[in-house]
Amino acid sequence: MVEIINLRQARKAIKRKQGEAIAAANRAKFGRTKAERLGQASEQARALRLIDGAKREQD
């Protein structure tokens, strides 16, 4: 006997799997770890402090 399947549910399952694959690709392409984000933020803050320290005061 052949198992009866609901085509609507099968289509939704296929679409869901495709969406998950796209999401995984986007995470790999655009995602950064928390350590990377914090490292970049601290580096940017350090650069701003360096620039502010090098500015000359105007009377």
C-alpha positions in Angstrom: 0.0 0.0 0.0 1.1 3.5 -0.7 1.1 6.0 2.1 -1.3 8.9 1.5 0.2 12.3 1.9 -1.3 15.7 2.1 0.2 17.8 -0.7 -0.3 21.1 1.1 1.7 19.9 4.1 4.4 18.4 1.8 4.7 21.8 -0.1 4.9 23.7 3.2 7.6 21.3 4.5 9.7 21.7 1.3 9.3 25.5 1.5 10.3 25.5 5.2 13.5 23.4 4.4 14.4 25.8 1.7 13.9 28.8 4.0 16.1 27.1 6.6 18.8 26.6 4.0 18.7 30.2 3.0 18.8 31.3 6.6 21.9 29.1 7.3 23.7 30.6 4.2 22.9 34.1 5.4 24.2 33.4 8.9 27.4 32.1 7.4 27.7 35.1 5.1 26.7 38.0 7.3 26.9 36.7 10.9 29.6 37.6 13.3 30.3 36.1 16.7 29.8 38.2 19.8 33.6 38.3 20.4 34.1 39.8 16.9 31.5 42.5 17.5 32.9 43.4 20.9 36.4 43.4 19.5 35.5 45.8 16.7 33.6 48.1 19.1 36.5 48.3 21.4 38.9 48.9 18.5 36.6 51.7 17.2 36.4 53.3 20.7 40.2 53.1 21.0 40.6 54.9 17.6 38.2 57.6 18.6 40.1 58.2 21.9 43.3 58.4 19.9 41.9 60.9 17.5 40.4 63.0 20.4 43.7 63.0 22.2 45.5 64.3 19.1 43.2 67.3 18.6 44.6 70.7 19.3 42.7 73.0 21.6 41.6 76.2 20.1 41.3 79.4 22.2 
